[in-house]
Amino acid sequence: MIRIDIDWEQPEVPEYDPEIHNPEKVFAFLCYRGVHYAKWVYLNVFMEGPTWFLNNPRKDDTTTNS
């Protein structure tokens, strides 16, 4: 009979470093409709404004016939 002994210790977690743990760009493995690919992905691009609401650029336009 084969006996296997495994001693597993929990790994040490490194201290939080914002430069390492909050990157601006990451390399991601993605899948879309069964096609797998890898590419660089930029994070925090879409939340530059305060809200998700869209603004009407013609709201104060006086040249339209409304």
N, C-alpha and C positions, 0 to 999 in steps of 0.2 A: 504494500500500500504506500502511495506517495503522500507525504505530508508537507504542506507549504505553509510557512509562517510568514506573515506580513506584518511588519511594524510600521504604522503610518503616523507621522506627526503632522499636526497642522502647520502649514507654512507661515512664516512671519510676514505680516502685512506691512508694506513700507509706509512711511509718513506721507501725508498728502502734500503734494507739490503742485500748485496751480499751473506751472509751466509744462509739466509732464502730463498731469491727469486731466487737464482741460484744454486740449489742443484745438487749434483753429482748423486744421486740416488732418484728415485721417485716411488711411487706405482701407477700403471696404470691399467685401465680397458680397455681391448682390445677385438676385435672381428675379427675372421678370418674365412671366409666362413660360417658364421652363428653360429659359436661356440664362446660364450662369456667366457672370463676368466680374471683373475686379477693376476698380478705378479709385482715384483720389476724390474724396468728398469733403466739401467745405461745410463746417458747422456754423450755426448762429448767423445765417445769412438773412433769413426772412423776418426776424423779429427786430429790425432796426427801428421801426416806428412804434408808437405807444399802443396802437390797437390794430385789429385785423379788419376794421371797417374800410370800405373803399370810398374815396372822395370823388365827387362829380366835378370835373375840371370846367364844365360849362355852367355851373350854378350861378355865377355872377357875371356871365357873358351877356352884354346888352345888344350884341349884333344878331342874335337869333330871333325868330318871329314867334315868340311865345307869350 
